[in-house]
Structure formats: structure tokens, C-alpha cells
Amino acid sequence: MDLAAADVTTALPFRRPEPLLDGEVDQPVLVALVVALVLLIPMGTRPGGETLAAVAAVAGVLFVATRWRVAPLAIGVLLVVGVGLRAAIETHFGSDVIDVIASAIRHVEIGENPYGVGYTASRPEGAPYAYGPLALLWYGPLQNDGWQLELFIGCVVLTLLALRGKLLGLAIYATSPVLVAINGDGSNDTSGGFLLLAAFIVARRRPALGAVLLAAAVAFKPYAAAWAPAFMVWAGWGAIVAFGAASLVLWSPVIFVWGLPSFLKSLDMANRVHNFTYWSFGELLQSVTHHTPVRDVLDNLRLVLGTVTAVITLRWARSLDGVILAGTLVYLVTLYMGFWSTPAYFAGIGPVLCWRIDDWLHLPTRPLVELPGDIEGRTVAAT
């Protein structure tokens, strides 16, 4: 189903639950709750009672859902569980990204170039600021407390999924251990994923405005450029112009003040700051051959493979869903086929994939709010 198709809906959900008929199964609710329970199991290794409380809440609603129509209750519980698990995170320094961004912001405040500098706040020391200029503005008011903004953004994504009744997507985003952990570990990928989600939601009805938001996502984290080729093919010349104009404005500090060479230097430094393979094809290759692969070979290989993937998947750009899938494949190939990578990158694709998975699996959505174009009073499987 293309994003341009209308979402499906039920009548307003705030009414007394109705019992299921004999032999009737509310499949979307049951699937979402079972998936949530399965994803919550790995969290049992975490200290504290929040996981136990989450399991009990989801299991309780699952039991009720076998007898009653309780989609609004299931959505509410999944939303509370997702927010609660994130609020229970106690440490926020698993990643050094927010620390490096805060250091770069302070460089800008005193009139210095944030790019091409190895910051001592990173772990290991010497990592550069390798993100777009928009991230400096995004975290400017909070700086070292940028993890608070990440937690807030994660809760915003949860709320959007809940309001639009995307039960399975909500269950996955609320309880996936990797998405919960990354949401508060000091990385900035949750915000990157949110900007991508915003771009694709808006592009559904206004492709040119979606292109502007995609440009903003690229100016926040350059890896969002993975979706640009297919998006431009799908959206046409108006979106291409909008994307180009927005990019020129957003990147103007780099182009006209700090200089593109300093930005490219930061990218090169970021590739070289880690001297070990991790979460990458390089690590897989090392485990098989018992030899450390050559960094430059793998880093060049991932760029070549990413470019080839982008070209091959352009034919998928007949629909916005095709754009999402093409960009996601380019993203995964480019980021994980090199020497070093990180599971944090999954947070960059989590919101968009969770937004669409219910429709891809033909599971009816159960919106809590009505939007123009919704089909009122019916529950219809997305096709």
C-alpha cells in the first residue's frame, strides 16, 4: 500500500468495550500484544521492576483482548509501557554523540569552526563533530542535556503511533530493547529517525514540503541522504527544487562560513577514530578469517555498494513505500558494510518502519483521532 492511500479507522473508540462473538479474534490487537511480550523478555535482564510491571500490564490486556474488543485499552497500555521504559533509563552516556555535539556548540558560541576538530569529550578522545549544521541548532538550548530531548522525541513518536492506531508498529517501538536503549544512551539517532518520519508523513500529501523536511533530516544527520535519490525520482521536479533550495539554506554555514573541506575532514576523522571492528561486515569478516580487515578497503567498499544499491533500487520509486524501502536498503548497506558501525543506527529507521508495518502486513489500524480522508465508522484491512 502506498502512503498516499487513506488510513483506515474505526468509529470513535471512547465507548464501552464490546464482547467478541464466538470464534471471533481481534487479530491486530492480539498480534501487537504478543509481539510486545516477546520483545519485553530480553529486558528482564535489566535491574528494577519496570520490566516486570510492563510484562504484567501487557499480559493482562492480552487476556482481556481474547474476550473483548479493547483496541483503545491496548494502545493506551502500550503507550504507557513505552514511555515508562524510557523514563526508567538511569544512565545516559553509552554514546558520546551528545557530548561531542555539546563541545561543537561551544566552539560555535566562541566563533570557532566546529568541524575538523578532535574533541576530548568523545570516547575515545579525538572524535570530530561529523553531523549536519542543523544538529547544532537542535541541541543548542540543552547542550550536555541533549539526551532529554531524545527521550522527549521518542515519546512523541510513540504518541503519533498511538494516535494513528498503528498497533504493531506501536508495540515494536514501545518495547524493542534496542530502540528503548538507544533512546536514552546519549546518541542522536532518535531525533534523526523522527525527522525522517516527519518527511514521509508530510510527503504523502505534499511531496515538495516533504522534500524540505528530508533536506532538514540530511542537514541533521547526513545518512538521511540514503533516501534522497529514490525520493526525487518519485516526487518529481518540484520536490527536487525544494530539496535543493532547502539544502542550500540549511548547509549555508558550512558552505559559506566554515568551509566544505573542514566538514569532509570531520567525516574522514569519524571513520578513523575507532581502531576496532564493531557491528559491521568488518567484524563478521574478522570473526571468520581471524584477521583484522583493511579499514580503507571496507570503507571504500561500503560506499561503492551503497551507490550501486541506490541505482538498482531507483525502480522501486513508483510509490512512497518503495522510496522508504529503497532508502532503507541503501542506508543499511552503506552503514553496515564497512569497518565499524553501531546498533544506534536502527533508531534512524525505527520510526518510519514502525509507521508502515501495520499496512504492509494488511493489519487494520485503529486511530484514536480522525483526520481528513479517514474512512469513518469502519475497520478495513489496508490493501
TORKOL-4160 file (C-alpha; in steps of 0.2 Angstrom, whole numbers, padded with zeros to 4 digits, m for minus):
383
<pt num="1" X="0000" Y="0000" Z="0000"/>
<pt num="2" X="0006" Y="0017" Z="m0004"/>
<pt num="3" X="0007" Y="0031" Z="0009"/>
<pt num="4" X="m0005" Y="0041" Z="m0002"/>
<pt num="5" X="m0019" Y="0029" Z="0002"/>
<pt num="6" X="m0031" Y="0034" Z="0015"/>
<pt num="7" X="m0028" Y="0027" Z="0033"/>
<pt num="8" X="m0042" Y="0016" Z="0039"/>
<pt num="9" X="m0051" Y="0019" Z="0055"/>
<pt num="10" X="m0065" Y="0014" Z="0067"/>
<pt num="11" X="m0078" Y="0024" Z="0075"/>
<pt num="12" X="m0073" Y="0035" Z="0089"/>
<pt num="13" X="m0065" Y="0022" Z="0102"/>
<pt num="14" X="m0071" Y="0030" Z="0118"/>
<pt num="15" X="m0085" Y="0019" Z="0121"/>
<pt num="16" X="m0089" Y="0003" Z="0132"/>
<pt num="17" X="m0079" Y="m0012" Z="0126"/>
<pt num="18" X="m0090" Y="m0025" Z="0117"/>
<pt num="19" X="m0088" Y="m0043" Z="0119"/>
<pt num="20" X="m0081" Y="m0053" Z="0105"/>
<pt num="21" X="m0093" Y="m0065" Z="0096"/>
<pt num="22" X="m0090" Y="m0084" Z="0097"/>
<pt num="23" X="m0075" Y="m0088" Z="0087"/>
<pt num="24" X="m0070" Y="m0070" Z="0083"/>
<pt num="25" X="m0052" Y="m0064" Z="0085"/>
<pt num="26" X="m0046" Y="m0046" Z="0086"/>
<pt num="27" X="m0031" Y="m0050" Z="0076"/>
<pt num="28" X="m0022" Y="m0033" Z="0076"/>
<pt num="29" X="m0023" Y="m0032" Z="0095"/>
<pt num="30" X="m0018" Y="m0049" Z="0099"/>
<pt num="31" X="m0003" Y="m0049" Z="0087"/>
<pt num="32" X="0003" Y="m0032" Z="0094"/>
<pt num="33" X="0002" Y="m0038" Z="0112"/>
<pt num="34" X="0011" Y="m0055" Z="0109"/>
<pt num="35" X="0025" Y="m0046" Z="0099"/>
<pt num="36" X="0026" Y="m0034" Z="0114"/>
<pt num="37" X="0028" Y="m0048" Z="0126"/>
<pt num="38" X="0041" Y="m0057" Z="0116"/>
<pt num="39" X="0051" Y="m0040" Z="0115"/>
<pt num="40" X="0050" Y="m0037" Z="0133"/>
<pt num="41" X="0058" Y="m0054" Z="0138"/>
<pt num="42" X="0076" Y="m0048" Z="0134"/>
<pt num="43" X="0073" Y="m0033" Z="0145"/>
<pt num="44" X="0071" Y="m0045" Z="0160"/>
<pt num="45" X="0090" Y="m0044" Z="0162"/>
<pt num="46" X="0089" Y="m0026" Z="0167"/>
<pt num="47" X="0088" Y="m0021" Z="0186"/>
<pt num="48" X="0072" Y="m0014" Z="0193"/>
<pt num="49" X="0054" Y="m0018" Z="0192"/>
<pt num="50" X="0048" Y="m0008" Z="0177"/>
<pt num="51" X="0050" Y="m0023" Z="0165"/>
<pt num="52" X="0040" Y="m0034" Z="0177"/>
<pt num="53" X="0027" Y="m0021" Z="0178"/>
<pt num="54" X="0027" Y="m0019" Z="0159"/>
<pt num="55" X="0025" Y="m0038" Z="0156"/>
<pt num="56" X="0011" Y="m0039" Z="0169"/>
<pt num="57" X="0001" Y="m0025" Z="0160"/>
<pt num="58" X="0003" Y="m0031" Z="0143"/>
<pt num="59" X="m0001" Y="m0049" Z="0148"/>
<pt num="60" X="m0017" Y="m0043" Z="0157"/>
<pt num="61" X="m0023" Y="m0033" Z="0142"/>
<pt num="62" X="m0019" Y="m0048" Z="0131"/>
<pt num="63" X="m0030" Y="m0059" Z="0142"/>
<pt num="64" X="m0044" Y="m0047" Z="0141"/>
<pt num="65" X="m0042" Y="m0045" Z="0122"/>
<pt num="66" X="m0046" Y="m0063" Z="0120"/>
<pt num="67" X="m0064" Y="m0059" Z="0126"/>
<pt num="68" X="m0067" Y="m0041" Z="0122"/>
<pt num="69" X="m0064" Y="m0028" Z="0109"/>
<pt num="70" X="m0051" Y="m0017" Z="0118"/>
<pt num="71" X="m0040" Y="m0009" Z="0105"/>
<pt num="72" X="m0040" Y="0008" Z="0114"/>
<pt num="73" X="m0035" Y="0000" Z="0130"/>
<pt num="74" X="m0021" Y="m0010" Z="0121"/>
<pt num="75" X="m0015" Y="0006" Z="0113"/>
<pt num="76" X="m0015" Y="0016" Z="0130"/>
<pt num="77" X="m0006" Y="0002" Z="0139"/>
<pt num="78" X="0007" Y="0001" Z="0125"/>
<pt num="79" X="0010" Y="0019" Z="0125"/>
<pt num="80" X="0012" Y="0020" Z="0144"/>
<pt num="81" X="0024" Y="0005" Z="0144"/>
<pt num="82" X="0034" Y="0013" Z="0130"/>
<pt num="83" X="0035" Y="0030" Z="0140"/>
<pt num="84" X="0039" Y="0021" Z="0156"/>
<pt num="85" X="0053" Y="0010" Z="0150"/>
<pt num="86" X="0061" Y="0026" Z="0143"/>
<pt num="87" X="0058" Y="0036" Z="0159"/>
<pt num="88" X="0066" Y="0022" Z="0169"/>
<pt num="89" X="0083" Y="0023" Z="0159"/>
<pt num="90" X="0096" Y="0029" Z="0173"/>
<pt num="91" X="0112" Y="0031" Z="0163"/>
<pt num="92" X="0113" Y="0042" Z="0148"/>
<pt num="93" X="0131" Y="0041" Z="0142"/>
<pt num="94" X="0133" Y="0025" Z="0132"/>
<pt num="95" X="0136" Y="0035" Z="0117"/>
<pt num="96" X="0147" Y="0051" Z="0116"/>
<pt num="97" X="0137" Y="0059" Z="0102"/>
<pt num="98" X="0128" Y="0072" Z="0113"/>
<pt num="99" X="0144" Y="0076" Z="0122"/>
<pt num="100" X="0153" Y="0079" Z="0106"/>
<pt num="101" X="0139" Y="0090" Z="0099"/>
<pt num="102" X="0139" Y="0100" Z="0115"/>
<pt num="103" X="0158" Y="0103" Z="0113"/>
<pt num="104" X="0154" Y="0108" Z="0095"/>
<pt num="105" X="0141" Y="0120" Z="0100"/>
<pt num="106" X="0153" Y="0129" Z="0112"/>
<pt num="107" X="0165" Y="0130" Z="0098"/>
<pt num="108" X="0152" Y="0140" Z="0088"/>
<pt num="109" X="0147" Y="0151" Z="0103"/>
<pt num="110" X="0165" Y="0157" Z="0104"/>
<pt num="111" X="0166" Y="0160" Z="0085"/>
<pt num="112" X="0176" Y="0144" Z="0080"/>
<pt num="113" X="0174" Y="0131" Z="0067"/>
<pt num="114" X="0165" Y="0116" Z="0074"/>
<pt num="115" X="0172" Y="0104" Z="0060"/>
<pt num="116" X="0189" Y="0097" Z="0058"/>
<pt num="117" X="0192" Y="0096" Z="0077"/>
<pt num="118" X="0195" Y="0081" Z="0088"/>
<pt num="119" X="0185" Y="0083" Z="0104"/>
<pt num="120" X="0192" Y="0077" Z="0121"/>
<pt num="121" X="0174" Y="0074" Z="0127"/>
<pt num="122" X="0172" Y="0059" Z="0115"/>
<pt num="123" X="0176" Y="0041" Z="0119"/>
<pt num="124" X="0189" Y="0038" Z="0114"/>
<pt num="125" X="0196" Y="0055" Z="0113"/>
<pt num="126" X="0198" Y="0064" Z="0096"/>
<pt num="127" X="0181" Y="0061" Z="0088"/>
<pt num="128" X="0175" Y="0075" Z="0077"/>
<pt num="129" X="0158" Y="0083" Z="0075"/>
<pt num="130" X="0153" Y="0074" Z="0059"/>
<pt num="131" X="0134" Y="0079" Z="0058"/>
<pt num="132" X="0125" Y="0092" Z="0049"/>
<pt num="133" X="0124" Y="0110" Z="0055"/>
<pt num="134" X="0105" Y="0108" Z="0060"/>
<pt num="135" X="0110" Y="0097" Z="0075"/>
<pt num="136" X="0120" Y="0112" Z="0082"/>
<pt num="137" X="0103" Y="0122" Z="0082"/>
<pt num="138" X="0093" Y="0107" Z="0088"/>
<pt num="139" X="0103" Y="0104" Z="0104"/>
<pt num="140" X="0108" Y="0122" Z="0106"/>
<pt num="141" X="0097" Y="0126" Z="0121"/>
<pt num="142" X="0101" Y="0109" Z="0130"/>
<pt num="143" X="0119" Y="0105" Z="0125"/>
<pt num="144" X="0125" Y="0092" Z="0138"/>
<pt num="145" X="0107" Y="0088" Z="0142"/>
<pt num="146" X="0103" Y="0084" Z="0124"/>
<pt num="147" X="0098" Y="0066" Z="0130"/>
<pt num="148" X="0082" Y="0074" Z="0137"/>
<pt num="149" X="0077" Y="0080" Z="0120"/>
<pt num="150" X="0080" Y="0062" Z="0113"/>
<pt num="151" X="0069" Y="0055" Z="0127"/>
<pt num="152" X="0055" Y="0068" Z="0123"/>
<pt num="153" X="0056" Y="0064" Z="0104"/>
<pt num="154" X="0055" Y="0046" Z="0107"/>
<pt num="155" X="0039" Y="0049" Z="0117"/>
<pt num="156" X="0032" Y="0060" Z="0103"/>
<pt num="157" X="0035" Y="0046" Z="0090"/>
<pt num="158" X="0026" Y="0034" Z="0102"/>
<pt num="159" X="0011" Y="0046" Z="0104"/>
<pt num="160" X="0010" Y="0048" Z="0085"/>
<pt num="161" X="0009" Y="0029" Z="0083"/>
<pt num="162" X="m0004" Y="0028" Z="0096"/>
<pt num="163" X="m0015" Y="0042" Z="0090"/>
<pt num="164" X="m0015" Y="0034" Z="0072"/>
<pt num="165" X="m0019" Y="0017" Z="0080"/>
<pt num="166" X="m0004" Y="0008" Z="0072"/>
<pt num="167" X="m0004" Y="m0006" Z="0085"/>
<pt num="168" X="0010" Y="m0017" Z="0079"/>
<pt num="169" X="0021" Y="m0003" Z="0075"/>
<pt num="170" X="0017" Y="0005" Z="0092"/>
<pt num="171" X="0021" Y="m0012" Z="0100"/>
<pt num="172" X="0038" Y="m0013" Z="0092"/>
<pt num="173" X="0043" Y="0004" Z="0095"/>
<pt num="174" X="0037" Y="0004" Z="0113"/>
<pt num="175" X="0046" Y="m0012" Z="0118"/>
<pt num="176" X="0061" Y="m0016" Z="0107"/>
<pt num="177" X="0076" Y="m0017" Z="0118"/>
<pt num="178" X="0087" Y="m0009" Z="0105"/>
<pt num="179" X="0076" Y="0006" Z="0102"/>
<pt num="180" X="0072" Y="0009" Z="0120"/>
<pt num="181" X="0091" Y="0009" Z="0125"/>
<pt num="182" X="0096" Y="0020" Z="0111"/>
<pt num="183" X="0083" Y="0032" Z="0115"/>
<pt num="184" X="0092" Y="0037" Z="0131"/>
<pt num="185" X="0110" Y="0032" Z="0128"/>
<pt num="186" X="0117" Y="0049" Z="0123"/>
<pt num="187" X="0115" Y="0046" Z="0104"/>
<pt num="188" X="0106" Y="0057" Z="0092"/>
<pt num="189" X="0098" Y="0044" Z="0081"/>
<pt num="190" X="0081" Y="0045" Z="0088"/>
<pt num="191" X="0079" Y="0063" Z="0083"/>
<pt num="192" X="0086" Y="0058" Z="0066"/>
<pt num="193" X="0073" Y="0045" Z="0064"/>
<pt num="194" X="0059" Y="0057" Z="0069"/>
<pt num="195" X="0064" Y="0070" Z="0056"/>
<pt num="196" X="0063" Y="0056" Z="0043"/>
<pt num="197" X="0046" Y="0051" Z="0049"/>
<pt num="198" X="0040" Y="0068" Z="0048"/>
<pt num="199" X="0047" Y="0070" Z="0030"/>
<pt num="200" X="0037" Y="0054" Z="0024"/>
<pt num="201" X="0021" Y="0058" Z="0033"/>
<pt num="202" X="0021" Y="0076" Z="0025"/>
<pt num="203" X="0026" Y="0069" Z="0008"/>
<pt num="204" X="0011" Y="0058" Z="0007"/>
<pt num="205" X="0000" Y="0074" Z="0003"/>
<pt num="206" X="0013" Y="0087" Z="m0001"/>
<pt num="207" X="0029" Y="0080" Z="m0009"/>
<pt num="208" X="0038" Y="0097" Z="m0010"/>
<pt num="209" X="0036" Y="0100" Z="0008"/>
<pt num="210" X="0041" Y="0083" Z="0012"/>
<pt num="211" X="0057" Y="0086" Z="0002"/>
<pt num="212" X="0061" Y="0101" Z="0013"/>
<pt num="213" X="0059" Y="0090" Z="0028"/>
<pt num="214" X="0070" Y="0077" Z="0020"/>
<pt num="215" X="0083" Y="0090" Z="0017"/>
<pt num="216" X="0082" Y="0095" Z="0036"/>
<pt num="217" X="0085" Y="0077" Z="0040"/>
<pt num="218" X="0100" Y="0077" Z="0029"/>
<pt num="219" X="0106" Y="0093" Z="0037"/>
<pt num="220" X="0104" Y="0085" Z="0054"/>
<pt num="221" X="0112" Y="0068" Z="0050"/>
<pt num="222" X="0119" Y="0066" Z="0033"/>
<pt num="223" X="0115" Y="0047" Z="0032"/>
<pt num="224" X="0097" Y="0053" Z="0028"/>
<pt num="225" X="0104" Y="0056" Z="0011"/>
<pt num="226" X="0101" Y="0037" Z="0008"/>
<pt num="227" X="0083" Y="0041" Z="0004"/>
<pt num="228" X="0086" Y="0056" Z="m0007"/>
<pt num="229" X="0088" Y="0048" Z="m0024"/>
<pt num="230" X="0073" Y="0037" Z="m0024"/>
<pt num="231" X="0063" Y="0051" Z="m0016"/>
<pt num="232" X="0067" Y="0063" Z="m0030"/>
<pt num="233" X="0063" Y="0051" Z="m0043"/>
<pt num="234" X="0046" Y="0048" Z="m0035"/>
<pt num="235" X="0042" Y="0066" Z="m0031"/>
<pt num="236" X="0047" Y="0075" Z="m0047"/>
<pt num="237" X="0055" Y="0091" Z="m0051"/>
<pt num="238" X="0045" Y="0102" Z="m0039"/>
<pt num="239" X="0052" Y="0091" Z="m0025"/>
<pt num="240" X="0070" Y="0092" Z="m0032"/>
<pt num="241" X="0070" Y="0111" Z="m0032"/>
<pt num="242" X="0063" Y="0112" Z="m0015"/>
<pt num="243" X="0076" Y="0099" Z="m0008"/>
<pt num="244" X="0090" Y="0109" Z="m0017"/>
<pt num="245" X="0084" Y="0126" Z="m0011"/>
<pt num="246" X="0082" Y="0120" Z="0007"/>
<pt num="247" X="0098" Y="0111" Z="0007"/>
<pt num="248" X="0107" Y="0127" Z="0001"/>
<pt num="249" X="0100" Y="0137" Z="0016"/>
<pt num="250" X="0102" Y="0123" Z="0029"/>
<pt num="251" X="0120" Y="0120" Z="0024"/>
<pt num="252" X="0125" Y="0138" Z="0021"/>
<pt num="253" X="0135" Y="0139" Z="0037"/>
<pt num="254" X="0146" Y="0125" Z="0031"/>
<pt num="255" X="0147" Y="0131" Z="0013"/>
<pt num="256" X="0150" Y="0150" Z="0016"/>
<pt num="257" X="0157" Y="0151" Z="0034"/>
<pt num="258" X="0166" Y="0135" Z="0040"/>
<pt num="259" X="0170" Y="0128" Z="0023"/>
<pt num="260" X="0166" Y="0111" Z="0015"/>
<pt num="261" X="0184" Y="0105" Z="0017"/>
<pt num="262" X="0183" Y="0105" Z="0036"/>
<pt num="263" X="0166" Y="0096" Z="0035"/>
<pt num="264" X="0174" Y="0082" Z="0024"/>
<pt num="265" X="0189" Y="0082" Z="0036"/>
<pt num="266" X="0177" Y="0078" Z="0050"/>
<pt num="267" X="0169" Y="0064" Z="0040"/>
<pt num="268" X="0186" Y="0056" Z="0037"/>
<pt num="269" X="0191" Y="0058" Z="0056"/>
<pt num="270" X="0175" Y="0050" Z="0061"/>
<pt num="271" X="0179" Y="0035" Z="0050"/>
<pt num="272" X="0196" Y="0033" Z="0058"/>
<pt num="273" X="0193" Y="0037" Z="0076"/>
<pt num="274" X="0188" Y="0019" Z="0080"/>
<pt num="275" X="0203" Y="0006" Z="0078"/>
<pt num="276" X="0192" Y="m0010" Z="0080"/>
<pt num="277" X="0179" Y="m0018" Z="0071"/>
<pt num="278" X="0161" Y="m0017" Z="0078"/>
<pt num="279" X="0144" Y="m0021" Z="0072"/>
<pt num="280" X="0149" Y="m0022" Z="0054"/>
<pt num="281" X="0154" Y="m0033" Z="0040"/>
<pt num="282" X="0171" Y="m0030" Z="0045"/>
<pt num="283" X="0168" Y="m0038" Z="0062"/>
<pt num="284" X="0160" Y="m0053" Z="0053"/>
<pt num="285" X="0174" Y="m0054" Z="0041"/>
<pt num="286" X="0187" Y="m0054" Z="0056"/>
<pt num="287" X="0177" Y="m0067" Z="0065"/>
<pt num="288" X="0178" Y="m0079" Z="0050"/>
<pt num="289" X="0196" Y="m0075" Z="0044"/>
<pt num="290" X="0204" Y="m0071" Z="0062"/>
<pt num="291" X="0212" Y="m0056" Z="0054"/>
<pt num="292" X="0208" Y="m0038" Z="0055"/>
<pt num="293" X="0202" Y="m0032" Z="0038"/>
<pt num="294" X="0210" Y="m0017" Z="0030"/>
<pt num="295" X="0199" Y="m0002" Z="0035"/>
<pt num="296" X="0201" Y="0008" Z="0019"/>
<pt num="297" X="0196" Y="m0007" Z="0008"/>
<pt num="298" X="0180" Y="m0009" Z="0018"/>
<pt num="299" X="0176" Y="0009" Z="0019"/>
<pt num="300" X="0178" Y="0011" Z="0001"/>
<pt num="301" X="0168" Y="m0005" Z="m0002"/>
<pt num="302" X="0153" Y="0001" Z="0008"/>
<pt num="303" X="0152" Y="0017" Z="m0002"/>
<pt num="304" X="0153" Y="0008" Z="m0019"/>
<pt num="305" X="0140" Y="m0005" Z="m0013"/>
<pt num="306" X="0129" Y="0009" Z="m0007"/>
<pt num="307" X="0130" Y="0018" Z="m0023"/>
<pt num="308" X="0126" Y="0003" Z="m0033"/>
<pt num="309" X="0111" Y="m0001" Z="m0022"/>
<pt num="310" X="0104" Y="0017" Z="m0024"/>
<pt num="311" X="0105" Y="0015" Z="m0043"/>
<pt num="312" X="0097" Y="m0003" Z="m0043"/>
<pt num="313" X="0083" Y="0002" Z="m0031"/>
<pt num="314" X="0078" Y="0018" Z="m0041"/>
<pt num="315" X="0065" Y="0007" Z="m0050"/>
<pt num="316" X="0056" Y="0004" Z="m0033"/>
<pt num="317" X="0052" Y="0023" Z="m0033"/>
<pt num="318" X="0035" Y="0020" Z="m0040"/>
<pt num="319" X="0027" Y="0023" Z="m0023"/>
<pt num="320" X="0032" Y="0031" Z="m0007"/>
<pt num="321" X="0033" Y="0014" Z="0001"/>
<pt num="322" X="0045" Y="0009" Z="m0012"/>
<pt num="323" X="0055" Y="0025" Z="m0008"/>
<pt num="324" X="0055" Y="0020" Z="0010"/>
<pt num="325" X="0061" Y="0003" Z="0006"/>
<pt num="326" X="0074" Y="0008" Z="m0006"/>
<pt num="327" X="0082" Y="0021" Z="0005"/>
<pt num="328" X="0082" Y="0009" Z="0020"/>
<pt num="329" X="0092" Y="m0004" Z="0010"/>
<pt num="330" X="0104" Y="0009" Z="0004"/>
<pt num="331" X="0106" Y="0015" Z="0022"/>
<pt num="332" X="0109" Y="m0002" Z="0029"/>
<pt num="333" X="0122" Y="m0007" Z="0016"/>
<pt num="334" X="0131" Y="0010" Z="0017"/>
<pt num="335" X="0132" Y="0010" Z="0036"/>
<pt num="336" X="0135" Y="m0009" Z="0040"/>
<pt num="337" X="0146" Y="m0015" Z="0026"/>
<pt num="338" X="0161" Y="m0005" Z="0032"/>
<pt num="339" X="0174" Y="m0007" Z="0046"/>
<pt num="340" X="0164" Y="0000" Z="0061"/>
<pt num="341" X="0146" Y="0003" Z="0064"/>
<pt num="342" X="0134" Y="0004" Z="0078"/>
<pt num="343" X="0116" Y="m0003" Z="0083"/>
<pt num="344" X="0111" Y="0015" Z="0086"/>
<pt num="345" X="0108" Y="0017" Z="0068"/>
<pt num="346" X="0092" Y="0006" Z="0070"/>
<pt num="347" X="0084" Y="0021" Z="0079"/>
<pt num="348" X="0086" Y="0031" Z="0062"/>
<pt num="349" X="0074" Y="0019" Z="0053"/>
<pt num="350" X="0064" Y="0013" Z="0068"/>
<pt num="351" X="0050" Y="0027" Z="0067"/>
<pt num="352" X="0047" Y="0025" Z="0048"/>
<pt num="353" X="0046" Y="0006" Z="0048"/>
<pt num="354" X="0035" Y="0006" Z="0063"/>
<pt num="355" X="0024" Y="0018" Z="0055"/>
<pt num="356" X="0021" Y="0007" Z="0039"/>
<pt num="357" X="0022" Y="m0011" Z="0046"/>
<pt num="358" X="0004" Y="m0012" Z="0050"/>
<pt num="359" X="m0001" Y="m0008" Z="0032"/>
<pt num="360" X="0012" Y="m0018" Z="0024"/>
<pt num="361" X="0005" Y="m0033" Z="0034"/>
<pt num="362" X="m0013" Y="m0029" Z="0030"/>
<pt num="363" X="m0017" Y="m0026" Z="0048"/>
<pt num="364" X="m0031" Y="m0014" Z="0051"/>
<pt num="365" X="m0026" Y="0002" Z="0060"/>
<pt num="366" X="m0037" Y="0009" Z="0075"/>
<pt num="367" X="m0034" Y="0028" Z="0075"/>
<pt num="368" X="m0039" Y="0037" Z="0091"/>
<pt num="369" X="m0041" Y="0053" Z="0081"/>
<pt num="370" X="m0049" Y="0057" Z="0065"/>
<pt num="371" X="m0040" Y="0065" Z="0051"/>
<pt num="372" X="m0047" Y="0072" Z="0034"/>
<pt num="373" X="m0048" Y="0057" Z="0022"/>
<pt num="374" X="m0051" Y="0044" Z="0035"/>
<pt num="375" X="m0065" Y="0032" Z="0032"/>
<pt num="376" X="m0076" Y="0034" Z="0047"/>
<pt num="377" X="m0086" Y="0020" Z="0056"/>
<pt num="378" X="m0077" Y="0006" Z="0048"/>
<pt num="379" X="m0062" Y="m0005" Z="0051"/>
<pt num="380" X="m0055" Y="m0011" Z="0035"/>
<pt num="381" X="m0039" Y="m0020" Z="0032"/>
<pt num="382" X="m0026" Y="m0009" Z="0022"/>
<pt num="383" X="m0023" Y="m0015" Z="0005"/>
